[in-house]
Amino acid sequence: MLGTILTSIISSALLLSTPFPSSQSATNSYIFTRVLPQENYVAHVVEEKDTLSRIALERYGDKDYWINIWKDNPEIKNPDDLEIGTFLRISMEKPDKKFELEQKENSEPENEAPSLPTIQPTETVALPTTVPNLPEPEVTELPPSPNVLNDAQITYLGNCEAGMDPTKNTGNGYYGAFQFSYGTWKSMGTGYERADLAPLEVQVDAVQRLLSRSSIYTQFPGCARKMASAGLL
């Protein structure tokens, strides 16, 4: 029991600044800030110009391993658009196989015909005389992203993200009433270090300016879909 407690304390305080023993070059520019030995992962903070392919090439020597990194970080909605300051879980060991190769190996051969049940000649198969009513497919097309939000939309978004609390800081890397990431907030040039340190009206202005250049579905994916379902978009 004492050994487990000491291991947890040491692993929480250990900072890793050296590369992996695998095909990691001495010139690696990536910073892996915290070791997670129980899970055999390290945390990586996304920097400018980072992509999953670039990280995979640096860590494993093969950019095609980006799918493995994406699989380990399901919260990433768009692997080509990483937010600066986002934390990624990176396996300390190079995966045995690329995830896409595992998918192909576990799938059935493409040209193999599916097996059909054998019906004895004496059996009769009753065919339905009517076609059942099938439910209409769910409409998944989302309305266009607005460039400016009205008061009702701003209120809904703020309540959805953080209960409209401008000082919200739960330690998860997102701050303020609209849960800005540190990197996105700094790119807005508000003069405040983090969103939770800025007045609510400054945060609202940052949201409006952010949506004038980006999509609400990219910046606030979960709450934006709820707004669309509620007819607010």
C-alpha positions as CSV (number, residue, x, y, z in Angstrom):
1,M,0.0,0.0,0.0
2,L,2.9,2.4,1.0
3,G,4.7,1.6,-2.3
4,T,1.6,2.4,-4.4
5,I,1.2,5.8,-2.6
6,L,4.9,6.6,-3.2
7,T,4.6,5.7,-6.8
8,S,1.6,7.9,-7.3
9,I,3.4,10.9,-5.6
10,I,6.6,10.5,-7.7
11,S,4.7,10.0,-11.0
12,S,2.6,13.1,-10.3
13,A,5.7,15.3,-9.7
14,L,8.0,13.8,-12.5
15,L,8.5,16.0,-15.5
16,L,9.8,14.5,-18.7
17,S,12.0,16.6,-21.0
18,T,14.0,13.8,-22.7
19,P,12.9,11.9,-25.8
20,F,11.6,8.3,-26.0
21,P,14.2,5.5,-26.3
22,S,12.6,4.7,-29.7
23,S,13.3,6.5,-33.0
24,Q,13.3,9.9,-31.4
25,S,15.8,12.4,-32.7
26,A,17.9,14.6,-30.3
27,T,16.5,17.7,-32.0
28,N,12.9,16.9,-31.0
29,S,11.0,20.2,-30.3
30,Y,8.0,18.7,-28.6
31,I,7.5,19.1,-24.8
32,F,6.0,16.1,-23.0
33,T,5.2,17.6,-19.6
34,R,3.9,14.8,-17.5
35,V,4.5,11.1,-17.2
36,L,1.5,8.8,-16.7
37,P,3.3,5.5,-15.8
38,Q,0.2,3.6,-14.8
39,E,-1.2,4.1,-18.2
40,N,2.1,4.2,-20.1
41,Y,1.3,7.6,-21.6
42,V,2.8,11.1,-21.6
43,A,0.9,14.4,-21.9
44,H,1.8,16.6,-24.9
45,V,0.8,20.3,-25.1
46,V,-0.2,21.2,-28.7
47,E,2.0,24.0,-30.1
48,E,1.8,26.2,-33.2
49,K,2.0,24.2,-36.5
50,D,1.5,20.9,-34.6
51,T,-0.4,18.1,-36.5
52,L,-1.0,14.5,-35.6
53,S,1.1,13.4,-38.5
54,R,4.0,15.6,-37.4
55,I,3.8,14.3,-33.9
56,A,3.6,10.7,-35.1
57,L,6.7,11.2,-37.3
58,E,8.7,12.7,-34.4
59,R,7.6,10.1,-31.8
60,Y,7.4,6.9,-33.9
61,G,9.4,7.7,-37.1
62,D,6.3,7.1,-39.2
63,K,3.6,9.8,-39.8
64,D,1.0,7.1,-40.6
65,Y,0.7,6.4,-36.8
66,W,-1.3,9.6,-36.5
67,I,-4.4,7.4,-36.5
68,N,-3.2,5.7,-33.3
69,I,-2.8,9.1,-31.6
70,W,-6.3,10.1,-32.8
71,K,-7.7,6.9,-31.4
72,D,-6.1,7.6,-28.0
73,N,-7.6,11.1,-28.0
74,P,-11.3,10.7,-29.0
75,E,-12.1,14.3,-27.9
76,I,-10.3,15.6,-31.0
77,K,-13.1,16.3,-33.5
78,N,-10.9,17.4,-36.4
79,P,-7.3,15.9,-36.6
80,D,-6.3,18.6,-39.1
81,D,-7.3,21.5,-36.7
82,L,-5.6,21.1,-33.3
83,E,-6.1,23.9,-30.8
84,I,-2.9,25.4,-29.3
85,G,-2.7,24.5,-25.6
86,T,-4.7,21.3,-26.0
87,F,-3.3,18.3,-24.0
88,L,-2.8,15.0,-26.0
89,R,-2.2,11.5,-24.6
90,I,0.8,10.0,-26.4
91,S,1.8,6.4,-25.9
92,M,5.3,6.0,-24.5
93,E,5.8,2.8,-26.5
94,K,5.6,2.7,-30.3
95,P,2.4,0.8,-31.2
96,D,3.0,-2.7,-32.5
97,K,0.8,-2.0,-35.5
98,K,-0.8,0.9,-37.2
99,F,-4.4,1.1,-36.2
100,E,-5.6,1.1,-39.9
101,L,-3.6,-2.1,-40.5
102,E,-5.4,-3.8,-37.5
103,Q,-8.7,-2.8,-39.0
104,K,-7.8,-4.4,-42.4
105,E,-6.5,-7.5,-40.7
106,N,-9.6,-8.0,-38.7
107,S,-12.0,-7.3,-41.6
108,E,-13.3,-9.9,-44.0
109,P,-11.5,-10.3,-47.4
110,E,-13.0,-7.8,-49.8
111,N,-13.7,-10.4,-52.6
112,E,-15.0,-13.1,-50.4
113,A,-18.7,-13.7,-50.9
114,P,-20.8,-13.8,-47.8
115,S,-22.0,-17.2,-46.7
116,L,-25.7,-17.9,-47.3
117,P,-27.9,-20.1,-45.2
118,T,-28.7,-23.5,-46.7
119,I,-32.4,-24.2,-47.4
120,Q,-33.6,-27.7,-47.8
121,P,-35.6,-28.2,-51.1
122,T,-38.7,-29.4,-49.1
123,E,-38.8,-26.2,-47.0
124,T,-41.0,-23.4,-47.9
125,V,-40.1,-19.8,-47.0
126,A,-43.0,-17.5,-46.2
127,L,-42.5,-14.1,-47.7
128,P,-44.1,-11.0,-46.2
129,T,-47.1,-9.7,-48.2
130,T,-46.7,-6.1,-47.0
131,V,-43.7,-3.8,-46.5
132,P,-43.4,-2.5,-42.9
133,N,-43.4,1.2,-42.4
134,L,-39.8,2.2,-41.7
135,P,-38.9,5.3,-39.7
136,E,-37.7,8.3,-41.6
137,P,-33.9,8.7,-41.4
138,E,-32.8,11.3,-38.9
139,V,-31.8,14.6,-40.5
140,T,-28.1,15.2,-39.7
141,E,-27.5,18.3,-41.8
142,L,-26.7,21.2,-39.5
143,P,-27.7,24.8,-40.3
144,P,-25.0,27.3,-41.3
145,S,-22.8,28.7,-38.6
146,P,-23.8,32.3,-37.7
147,N,-21.2,35.0,-37.8
148,V,-22.8,36.9,-34.9
149,L,-24.9,35.5,-32.1
150,N,-27.9,37.3,-30.6
151,D,-28.6,37.7,-26.9
152,A,-30.6,34.5,-26.7
153,Q,-27.9,32.5,-28.5
154,I,-25.1,33.9,-26.3
155,T,-27.1,33.1,-23.1
156,Y,-27.8,29.6,-24.2
157,L,-24.1,29.0,-25.2
158,G,-22.7,30.4,-22.0
159,N,-25.1,28.3,-19.8
160,C,-24.4,25.2,-21.8
161,E,-20.6,25.6,-21.6
162,A,-20.1,26.7,-18.0
163,G,-23.4,27.9,-16.4
164,M,-22.6,31.4,-17.7
165,D,-19.9,31.7,-15.0
166,P,-17.2,34.1,-16.3
167,T,-14.8,33.0,-13.5
168,K,-15.1,29.2,-14.3
169,N,-11.8,27.4,-13.9
170,T,-12.0,23.7,-13.2
171,G,-8.4,23.0,-14.1
172,N,-9.2,21.1,-17.3
173,G,-7.5,23.6,-19.6
174,Y,-10.6,25.6,-20.5
175,Y,-11.7,28.9,-18.9
176,G,-14.5,31.3,-18.4
177,A,-18.2,31.3,-19.3
178,F,-17.6,29.9,-22.8
179,Q,-14.7,27.6,-21.9
180,F,-12.0,29.1,-24.1
181,S,-8.8,27.1,-24.4
182,Y,-5.7,29.1,-23.4
183,G,-4.3,29.2,-26.9
184,T,-7.5,30.3,-28.5
185,W,-8.0,33.0,-25.9
186,K,-4.5,34.4,-26.4
187,S,-5.1,34.6,-30.1
188,M,-8.0,37.0,-29.5
189,G,-5.7,39.7,-28.1
190,T,-8.0,40.8,-25.3
191,G,-5.2,41.9,-22.9
192,Y,-6.2,39.4,-20.3
193,E,-4.1,36.3,-19.6
194,R,-7.0,33.9,-19.5
195,A,-10.7,34.0,-20.1
196,D,-11.7,33.5,-16.5
197,L,-9.7,36.6,-15.6
198,A,-11.7,38.8,-18.0
199,P,-15.1,40.5,-17.5
200,L,-18.1,38.8,-19.0
201,E,-18.5,41.5,-21.7
202,V,-14.9,40.9,-22.9
203,Q,-15.6,37.2,-23.1
204,V,-18.8,37.8,-25.1
205,D,-16.9,40.1,-27.5
206,A,-14.2,37.5,-27.9
207,V,-16.9,34.9,-28.9
208,Q,-18.4,37.2,-31.5
209,R,-15.0,38.0,-33.0
210,L,-14.1,34.3,-32.9
211,L,-17.2,33.3,-34.8
212,S,-16.6,36.0,-37.5
213,R,-13.6,34.0,-38.6
214,S,-14.5,30.4,-37.6
215,S,-17.4,28.0,-37.3
216,I,-19.4,27.6,-34.1
217,Y,-19.4,23.8,-34.8
218,T,-15.6,23.8,-34.6
219,Q,-15.2,26.1,-31.6
220,F,-18.2,24.9,-29.5
221,P,-19.1,21.5,-31.1
222,G,-21.2,19.9,-28.3
223,C,-23.2,23.0,-27.3
224,A,-23.6,24.1,-31.0
225,R,-25.3,20.9,-31.8
226,K,-27.6,21.3,-28.8
227,M,-28.4,24.8,-30.0
228,A,-29.2,23.5,-33.5
229,S,-31.5,20.8,-32.0
230,A,-33.3,23.5,-29.9
231,G,-33.8,25.6,-33.1
232,L,-31.5,28.4,-31.9
233,L,-29.3,28.2,-35.0
